[in-house]
């Protein structure tokens, strides 16, 4: 019974294949426990004049006999198709392989097994694979395997086992018209036994840096290896080689397609000569031999070579016409050797996959993200680390990371990094993680509130190359330290992201151009605009706020309990909102608030554009200003227009900060009904006023206060003697500082008694 299974599977394959109109015949040629081998005779349609000759000009015959191999695990594996040994190899879409092996066509984009599996019926999968093969042969005969106009299609290297990871664009940028080579430092990992061959039972992975390294005999950091897991790791080199110019001085262009057939050193040299890279490659091998002259290293070390082929047009999907062809071979500095290449010309050489080293451009392309301007991260805690990693994985450059805190075991509940009990600085550890993504951010580890006033600290925290600085510290001190800076001291545009309501809510604020509105302005405006019950509950209810969590005996941490899933979901969404803003920034500030539904994961987002605040210098205390939102100023103008012949007024609602030396106004309370209005005077009434102020304070979650009053003047003049007397009276009667805001026909005035701030 066991012997009949391969025959049965092969016979079913033949039956399915013969249903295709172009399959003229088929036969089983071998079958055993290792699988089955079959042959198919396929008709290849081509132009009539080619049919008369029995073949196309490039050598594809009108009837091609194709070999099919069914492995023992078929149909859980895909059939493998091979062409005749003398099939023309100067065609694209041939899988890499030795010239001694039968050529193998690439039939589908991606994984052939997955393509085969997508058809529920095995017979249907066989039929469609045969159809792909027929189309491949027809296009080969027509010379249309390369889609002209779509760029040069590079040599297939997808399924090779050895890998060279390199900054491809840096390699291409090194190529000049004169020819040459560059030796780059590389790290390697090699698996398999020492006697095993690369490309066979052994595998090598080389991470190539952009660091050029001279081959010096006294350099003990090169060509070393150490045990690494199930293999060996160490340091080696990769030689980048590009073509010499023509005798005429013109650039050499490799316009012929060359399938990958290199499998030994002689064929590598031959391929290099075809590409005009032979001279430079031989120079490198000579340098390598001289470097080891007199030394013995009785272990094998993989060395990579990348040949640069200059093509007649840009590569498909790339603006460059330089194709990188990487190979790896092993050197052995044995005693009494004649060469580092133990096998001489027959020393095995393995073509490798060329994958791009991890870098922002690669990550942006893979993620499909837009180009994101450089970002400086302020705060490297749970929210900051998650957002930094999201941005970096989308290809954004992280210019700097700043945080004075250290990672502790309890941080592992939600932090983007997993570290041991003592990992040190949050900023330094995040920078290390970002290095794995091709980033090299500057690191700042000192107290931000104390150091932001200094120019030296701002060079790192707010670097000039960053277009945005994202504050995720959830620190009022840091927010104020950023907001108090003058516009000339800040190159990046400031933003802040934070979670609230135990992760069921999150906000992002981005300051306006020229540092107006500031982060503090925007948070005050957000609190003033929060009227939705669900939002207010999450934002202001103490039950959803900070809680003391025990992280050790006698040690607690004030934190907001939430799962990593909740924090990750909201920070990911906030990062998306931030990226969205950067694509169409505008000049206004922006408030974006998200709230999750109580019983589902649905999140509702509200966005508000915030124009620049009106900034009015306050007469009296030096350096103080009133910062009034555009909405408030418009309401004041509208109220004044309703009383064009008398003075009117009301109560100012907002915040006051002695550190910012600012009174921020984000709302108004209308004048009580017992207020007096006349052409010369406005007297604010008292009926219901205290209750209205208290209600507004509670509605804002106790974040907004009565910060003064406003009234209008009919003429274009500033504070009167009565206004100054009122300011003195207010200063004597009440803290905190209370401002008098006066609206005249053409401008605003502000007054506050000196004693208020002393």
Buried (B, 14 or more C-beta within 10 A) or exposed (E): EEEEBBEEBBBBBBEBBBEBEBBEEBEBEEBEEEBBBBBBBBBBBBEEEBBEEEBBEEBBBBBBBBBBBBBBEBBEBBBBBBBEEEBBBEBBBBBBBBEEEBBBBBBBEEEBBEBBBEBEEBBBBBBBBBBBBBEBBBBBBBEEBBEEEEBBBBBBBEEBBBBBBBBBBBBBEBBEBEBBBBBBBBBBBBBBEEEBBBBEEBBBBBBBBBEEBEBEEEEEEBBBBEEEEEBBBBBBBBBBBBBBBEEEEEBBBBEEBBBBBBBBBBBBBBBBEBBBBBBBBBBBBEBBBEBBEEEEBEBBBBBBBBBBBBBEEBBEEBEBBBBBBBBBBBBBBBEEBEBBBBBEEEBBBBBBBBBBBBBBBBBBEEEEBEEBBBBBBBBBBBBBBBBBBBBBBBBBBBBBBBBBBBBBEBBBBBBBBEBEEEBEBBBBBBBBBBEEBBBEBBBBBBEBBEBBEEEEBBEBBBBEEBBBBBBBBBBEBBBBBBBBBEEEEBBBBBBBBBBBBBBBBBBBBBBBEEBBBBBBBBBBBBBBBBEBEBBBBBBBEEEBBEBEBEBEEEEEBEBBEBEBEBBBBBBEBBBBBBBEBBEEBEEBBBBBBBBBEEEEEEBEBBEBEBBBBBBBEBBBBEEBBBBBBBBBBEBBEEBBEEBEEBBBBBBBBBBBBEEBBBBBBBBBBBBBEEBEBEEEEBBBEEEEBEEBBEEBBEBBBEBBBBBBBBBBBBEEEBBBEEBBEBBBEBBEEEEBBBBBBBBBEEEBBBBBBBEBBE
